[in-house]
Amino acid sequence: MPKIAIVVSEFNALITDKLLAGALEEAQNQEIKTPKVYKVPGAVELPYAAKQLAKTKKYDAIVLLGCVIRGQTDHYDYVCMQVSQGTQEVMMTYDLPVIFGVLTTHNKDQALARVGGEKGHKGKYALKAALDMIKLKKDIGA
């Protein structure tokens, strides 16, 4: 049975709570043990939490869930860059699937469309991606 940790940002909770609910629903649909959930204040903290979890070697994959919505300043660009690069760094350093389930949208409506709306459910997709990557790693024999 795969062991998955989920780290979810509390910022933009209207969206991130739905991402988490979808990921947990997908875990149940796939009949895997309910993933351990950790919460962090914002998206920038996601890679740090992933690194701490990766160091424990307890998990087969880590799913990061968050939502960054563009505002009127450059803050959006810096946050998105830090989170995506940090996620990639943890994945490559620890040879562990770390799934980037962070929505990066221009507005709240686009985010809502991706948590059960017309664009599907990215929380469910992130959990599926974790399972797919665990299987790939196993199939390769890595």
Salt bridges, closest charged atoms under 4 A:
GLU25 OE2 - LYS124 NZ 3.09
ASP77 OD1 - ARG70 NH1 3.57
ASP139 OD2 - LYS135 NZ 2.70
